[in-house]
């Protein structure tokens, strides 16, 4: 089994999400299990993903990972898609 790490989501799309590192190590290509809640929702989304990119912003002292979803239930995928659409329509 793996060790859980707490992160903060920096971005989410239909294909994946960006995570700000808090305490976890950076390892590109590693598969990760994800559990998260969308703002305004009580439902916990379970997904699997692969770290496809890492970044480090020295000015803001922040590190992060881009995670591509590799396994998400259809129900959770629809919740994510609805959230992304709602967020993009309120941003315009």
Beta strands, then each sheet from edge to edge (+ up, - down):
strand 1: 8-12
strand 2: 16-20
strand 3: 31-37
strand 4: 44-57
strand 5: 62-72
sheet 1: 1+ 2- 5+ 4- 3+
end
